[in-house]
Amino acid sequence: MARFSPVRFPPGFFDLPADAGESLPLDVIAAWTRSPQTQAAAHDLLGPFTLRGTIVASDTAGLTRLSQERSLIEILAMVSRPKELVHAYGKALGGQPIGTWAADNTLMFYPDGVSPDHLVSALLTLQDRIAAECEVGIGLAVHCGTFYELGRGIHGPDADRVELLAEDYTEAGELVVTDRVAAGMGQSAAFDKVQRADLAFRFGTVYRVTGGPRAEGIAASDFRYPLPFTDEFYTGLAQFQRTRRTSVVPRPAYKEVAMVVVEREQEERDIPEVAALNDLALAAAVKRLGTALLEEVPGTEIKTTGRSSLYAFDQARHALDFARKLRATFAEQAVALAIGIDTGRVLVFELGPGARDVAGSPVNVASKLAQDLGSFGTIQLTAEAARQAGLPAVAATHAVTVAGVTLEVVTV
């Protein structure tokens, strides 16, 4: 695992222009890279951005499979309603949304003082309502700890723990809680729960909540979640949910692209404050070097977050060229990347100066290749992306199954 050290990287490796701070906290990153990188320095820098409480993360189940079966407009409408309910219930309980919510994920923060019993009861009620009203289900993961809110996102080992739990290890309708949350439950209500023994190796003790009292009288009214697309498009999706007429949805131009998703090797997690800042420094490095490479290889950066970066290219050969050059640059500094590439139709949403988001099957598939199926140091392409990129050994594919979908994949 890579360790950040100021002597290991060339001068300017983490520097970014002032207009690149849409998703990354440039001032904090700059201060960290120029500091002695001690735990005390990290603690001082992160003090104003530290949150202590509970995070509830969700993930939409079956999105990769759905993207093979349904139109993009249908899928965006289907996944929007559960997000509305997550937001409305969360705000009614005193929670606050974190960041911009992507097509399949949500994050709500609840400060200390929100009773674990009340929160879990409300989440069971939420899951009941989603099951009754929505075409798709979500998995929910709950964890309490210390989090760092920086650059429109949440960071640190505790944030990674709950996000990964929701994204990779929950099913539709499932509610899981970590040991810290479980320790606070049972003060005012009794819940049924079973241990997820399959998760102990990575997350410690985790429980699936299988039963318990439902919360009553929740005034869920604020349904507008942090949008990953324009207000006009959101209004159209809401109308589509009611009418099922696709004509009511504004149609941004579809683009045929090769989608590249870059997952970064994370820091050692033994000192949480240091790990969070080191991860952000490496995110800044990917953004800076990716931007420089885009001057050589025609493409567009969609966004860079604390965990991953997304890029779109008109041609698959450009996507692969970019991925190889980015991988090689970081390998020289002993930092490994896991990269996924897929091709197809997407919608790119321009959200303001320097802010974009993207939706479509290639995003979901490339993300799975990088985050779920990839190993650090490799680039994984779907067979179609490899063919379009002109790889000579496209026949050397291997089949992988993820989220109920079997993909033919090429590893380079």
C-alpha positions in Angstrom: 0.0 0.0 0.0 1.3 3.4 -1.0 2.6 5.7 1.7 2.6 9.4 1.1 5.9 11.1 1.8 7.1 14.5 0.5 10.5 13.1 -0.4 9.0 10.3 -2.6 7.3 12.5 -5.1 8.7 15.1 -7.5 8.1 18.8 -6.8 4.6 20.0 -7.9 3.2 16.4 -8.0 0.2 17.4 -5.9 -0.2 21.0 -7.1 -3.4 22.1 -8.7 -4.6 25.3 -10.4 -7.0 27.5 -8.3 -10.0 26.7 -10.6 -9.7 22.9 -9.9 -11.2 23.0 -6.5 -14.8 22.1 -7.4 -14.6 18.7 -5.7 -11.3 18.8 -3.9 -10.3 21.1 -0.9 -7.2 22.6 -2.5 -6.2 24.8 0.4 -6.3 21.9 2.8 -4.4 19.6 0.4 -1.7 22.3 -0.2 -1.3 22.9 3.5 -0.9 19.2 4.1 1.7 18.6 1.4 3.8 21.4 2.9 3.4 20.3 6.5 5.5 17.7 8.3 2.7 15.1 7.7 2.5 14.2 11.3 -0.6 13.1 13.2 -0.6 16.3 15.1 -0.5 18.4 11.9 -3.3 16.3 10.4 -5.4 16.7 13.5 -5.0 20.5 13.4 -5.8 20.7 9.7 -8.9 18.5 10.0 -10.3 20.0 13.1 -12.7 22.4 11.4 -14.0 19.7 9.1 -14.5 16.9 11.6 -17.9 15.4 12.1 -18.7 12.9 14.8 -21.9 11.0 14.5 -23.5 8.4 12.3 -23.5 7.9 8.5 -26.2 6.0 6.6 -25.1 5.0 3.1 -27.3 3.4 0.5 -26.8 1.6 -2.7 -29.3 0.8 -5.4 -29.5 -3.0 -6.0 -29.3 -4.4 -9.5 -28.4 -1.2 -11.3 -25.8 -2.9 -13.6 -28.3 -5.6 -14.6 -31.1 -3.0 -15.1 -28.8 -0.9 -17.4 -28.7 -3.9 -19.8 -32.5 -4.2 -19.8 -34.1 -0.7 -19.5 -33.7 2.7 -21.1 -31.5 5.2 -19.3 -34.5 7.6 -18.8 -36.5 4.7 -17.1 -33.6 3.8 -14.9 -32.9 7.4 -13.8 -36.6 7.8 -12.9 -36.7 4.4 -11.1 -33.7 5.2 -8.9 -34.7 8.8 -8.2 -37.7 7.9 -6.0 -35.8 5.9 -3.4 -33.3 8.8 -3.2 -36.2 11.2 -2.6 -37.4 9.0 0.3 -34.0 8.6 1.8 -33.5 12.3 1.8 -37.0 13.1 3.1 -36.8 10.6 6.0 -33.2 11.7 6.7 -34.0 15.4 6.9 -37.1 14.6 9.1 -34.8 12.9 11.6 -32.3 15.7 11.7 -29.9 14.3 9.1 -27.9 16.2 6.5 -27.1 15.0 3.0 -23.4 14.6 2.1 -22.1 15.6 -1.4 -23.9 15.2 -4.7 -25.8 11.9 -4.9 -24.8 9.8 -7.8 -27.3 7.6 -9.7 -27.1 4.7 -7.3 -25.7 6.0 -4.0 -26.7 8.3 -1.1 -25.0 9.5 2.1 -26.8 11.0 5.1 -25.1 12.2 8.3 -26.7 12.2 11.7 -25.0 14.1 14.5 -24.4 12.6 18.0 -27.7 12.8 19.9 -29.8 10.9 17.3 -30.8 7.8 19.1 -29.6 4.6 17.4 -33.0 2.9 18.3 -35.0 5.7 16.7 -32.7 5.9 13.6 -32.9 2.1 13.0 -36.6 2.1 13.5 -37.0 4.9 11.0 -34.8 3.1 8.5 -36.9 0.0 8.8 -39.9 2.1 8.1 -38.1 3.7 5.1 -37.3 0.2 3.7 -40.9 -0.8 4.0 -42.0 2.3 2.1 -39.5 1.8 -0.6 -40.5 -1.8 -1.0 -44.2 -0.7 -1.3 -43.7 2.2 -3.7 -40.5 1.7 -5.7 -39.5 -0.5 -8.6 -36.0 -0.9 -7.3 -34.7 -1.6 -3.8 -31.8 -0.3 -1.9 -29.3 -1.6 0.6 -28.6 0.5 3.7 -25.5 0.5 5.9 -25.1 2.3 9.2 -21.9 3.2 11.0 -20.9 5.7 13.7 -17.5 7.2 14.0 -15.4 10.2 13.0 -15.7 11.6 9.5 -14.1 14.5 7.6 -16.3 16.6 5.3 -14.1 18.1 2.7 -14.6 19.1 -0.9 -18.3 18.1 -1.2 -17.5 14.7 0.1 -16.9 12.6 3.3 -13.5 11.1 3.9 -11.6 8.9 6.3 -11.5 5.2 7.2 -14.9 5.3 8.9 -16.4 6.9 5.7 -14.8 4.2 3.6 -16.1 1.5 5.8 -19.8 2.4 5.6 -19.7 3.3 1.9 -18.1 0.0 0.9 -20.5 -1.9 3.1 -23.5 -0.4 1.3 -22.0 -0.5 -2.2 -20.6 -4.0 -2.2 -22.2 -6.0 0.5 -25.9 -5.2 0.8 -29.0 -6.4 -1.1 -32.3 -4.8 -1.9 -34.3 -4.2 1.3 -31.3 -5.0 3.6 -30.3 -3.0 6.6 -26.9 -3.6 8.1 -25.3 -2.0 11.2 -21.7 -2.1 12.4 -20.7 -3.1 15.9 -20.5 0.5 17.1 -24.1 1.1 16.1 -25.3 -2.2 17.5 -23.7 -1.4 20.8 -26.0 1.6 21.2 -29.2 -0.2 20.1 -31.7 -1.8 22.5 -32.0 1.1 24.9 -35.6 1.8 24.2 -36.6 -0.9 21.7 -35.8 -4.5 20.9 -34.5 -5.5 17.4 -33.8 -8.8 15.8 -30.4 -9.1 14.2 -28.1 -11.7 12.8 -24.3 -11.4 12.3 -23.0 -11.2 8.8 -20.1 -13.6 9.4 -19.1 -13.2 5.8 -18.0 -9.6 6.5 -15.9 -10.2 9.6 -12.7 -10.5 7.6 -12.9 -7.0 6.3 -15.2 -5.0 8.5 -15.3 -6.6 11.9 -18.6 -7.4 13.4 -21.6 -6.4 11.2 -25.2 -7.3 11.8 -28.2 -7.5 9.5 -31.3 -6.1 11.2 -34.1 -8.5 10.5 -36.9 -7.1 12.6 -37.9 -4.5 15.1 -40.4 -1.7 15.7 -41.2 0.8 13.0 -41.1 4.5 13.7 -44.4 6.3 13.5 -45.3 9.9 12.7 -42.2 10.8 10.6 -43.0 14.0 8.7 -41.1 13.1 5.5 -41.6 16.1 3.3 -38.2 17.4 1.9 -37.8 15.1 -1.1 -35.3 17.1 -3.1 -31.9 15.4 -2.8 -28.5 16.8 -4.0 -29.0 16.4 -7.7 -26.4 14.8 -10.1 -28.2 16.5 -13.0 -30.0 19.8 -13.8 -33.1 21.1 -12.1 -35.0 20.9 -15.4 -34.0 17.3 -15.9 -35.1 16.4 -12.3 -38.5 18.1 -12.9 -38.9 16.0 -16.0 -38.1 12.8 -14.2 -40.7 13.6 -11.6 -43.3 14.1 -14.3 -42.2 10.9 -16.0 -42.8 9.0 -12.7 -46.4 10.2 -12.7 -47.2 10.0 -16.4 -44.8 7.4 -17.9 -44.5 9.6 -20.9 -40.8 10.0 -21.9 -41.6 13.2 -23.8 -41.9 15.2 -20.6 -38.2 14.6 -19.8 -35.7 17.1 -21.3 -33.3 15.2 -23.6 -29.7 16.2 -23.2 -27.8 14.8 -26.1 -26.7 11.2 -25.7 -23.0 10.7 -26.4 -21.2 7.6 -27.5 -18.1 7.4 -25.3 -15.5 5.2 -23.9 -15.8 5.6 -20.2 -12.7 5.4 -17.9 -13.0 4.9 -14.2 -9.9 5.2 -12.1 -9.7 3.8 -8.6 -6.8 4.8 -6.5 -4.8 2.7 -4.1 -5.6 3.9 -0.6 -3.4 4.8 2.3 -2.7 2.7 5.3 -5.6 3.3 7.7 -3.7 3.0 11.1 -3.9 6.8 11.7 -7.3 8.0 10.4 -6.5 11.7 10.0 -3.3 11.1 8.1 -5.0 8.5 5.9 -7.8 10.9 5.0 -5.3 13.7 4.0 -3.0 11.3 2.1 -5.9 10.0 0.1 -6.9 13.5 -0.8 -3.4 14.4 -1.8 -3.3 11.4 -4.1 -6.7 12.4 -5.6 -5.2 15.8 -6.3 -2.3 14.1 -8.0 -4.6 12.1 -10.2 -6.5 15.2 -11.1 -3.4 17.2 -12.0 -1.7 14.5 -14.0 -5.0 13.4 -15.7 -5.6 17.0 -16.7 -2.1 17.2 -18.2 -2.6 14.0 -20.1 -5.8 15.2 -21.6 -3.8 17.8 -23.4 -2.1 14.9 -25.3 -5.0 12.5 -25.5 -8.4 14.1 -26.4 -10.9 13.5 -23.7 -12.9 15.0 -20.9 -12.6 14.7 -17.1 -16.1 14.2 -15.7 -15.2 14.4 -12.0 -12.6 13.5 -9.4 -13.7 12.6 -5.8 -11.8 11.3 -2.8 -12.0 7.7 -4.1 -12.1 7.7 -7.9 -11.9 9.7 -11.1 -14.1 9.5 -14.2 -13.2 10.4 -17.8 -15.0 10.2 -21.1 -13.4 9.8 -24.5 -14.8 9.8 -28.0 -12.7 6.8 -29.0 -11.8 3.7 -27.1 -8.2 3.8 -28.3 -7.8 7.2 -26.7 -9.3 5.9 -23.5 -6.9 3.0 -23.4 -3.9 5.2 -24.3 -4.9 7.6 -21.5 -5.3 4.8 -19.0 -1.9 3.2 -19.8 -0.1 6.6 -19.5 -1.8 7.4 -16.2 -1.0 4.0 -14.8 2.6 4.2 -15.8 3.1 7.7 -14.3 1.8 6.6 -11.0 3.7 3.2 -11.1 6.9 5.3 -11.3 5.9 6.6 -7.8 5.0 3.2 -6.5 1.3 4.0 -6.5 -1.1 1.5 -8.1 -4.3 2.3 -9.9 -7.2 0.0 -10.8 -8.9 1.1 -14.1 -12.1 0.0 -15.8 -13.2 0.9 -19.4 -16.5 0.4 -21.2 -18.1 1.9 -24.2 -21.7 3.0 -25.0 -24.3 5.8 -24.7 -24.2 8.2 -21.7 -25.7 11.5 -20.7 -23.3 14.1 -19.5 -24.8 16.8 -17.3 -23.1 20.2 -17.1 -23.9 21.4 -13.6 -22.0 24.7 -13.5 -18.4 26.0 -14.0 -16.1 23.0 -13.7 -18.9 20.7 -12.4 -20.2 17.6 -14.4 -21.8 14.3 -13.8 -22.6 11.4 -16.0 -25.1 8.6 -16.2 -25.4 5.5 -18.3 -24.5 1.8 -18.5 -20.8 2.4 -19.4 -20.4 4.3 -16.1 -21.8 1.4 -14.1 -19.8 -1.2 -15.9 -16.5 0.6 -15.9 -17.0 1.3 -12.2 -17.6 -2.4 -11.4 -14.5 -3.3 -13.5 -12.3 -0.9 -11.5 -13.8 -1.1 -8.0 -15.2 -4.6 -7.7 -13.4 -6.8 -10.2 -10.2 -4.9 -10.8 -6.8 -5.4 -9.1 -4.4 -2.6 -8.5 -2.0 -2.2 -11.4 -4.4 -3.5 -14.0 -6.7 -2.1 -16.7 -9.8 -4.0 -17.4 -11.9 -3.5 -20.5 -15.1 -5.1 -21.7 -14.6 -7.1 -24.9 -16.4 -4.5 -27.0 -14.2 -1.7 -25.6 -11.1 -3.8 -26.3 -12.2 -4.5 -29.8 -12.8 -0.8 -30.4 -9.5 0.1 -28.9 -7.8 -2.2 -31.4 -6.2 -4.6 -29.0 -4.8 -7.6 -31.0 -5.6 -10.2 -28.4 -9.3 -9.5 -27.9 -10.0 -13.3 -28.2 -8.2 -13.7 -24.8 -11.2 -12.7 -22.8 -12.5 -14.1 -19.6 -16.0 -14.1 -18.3 -16.9 -12.4 -15.0 -20.2 -12.1 -13.2 -21.0 -9.0 -11.2 -24.3 -7.8 -9.9 -26.1 -10.5 -11.9 -24.5 -9.6 -15.2 -21.9 -11.7 -17.0 -19.3 -9.6 -18.8 -16.5 -10.6 -21.2 -13.4 -8.8 -20.0 -9.9 -8.2 -21.3 -7.1 -7.4 -18.8 -4.1 -5.4 -19.8 
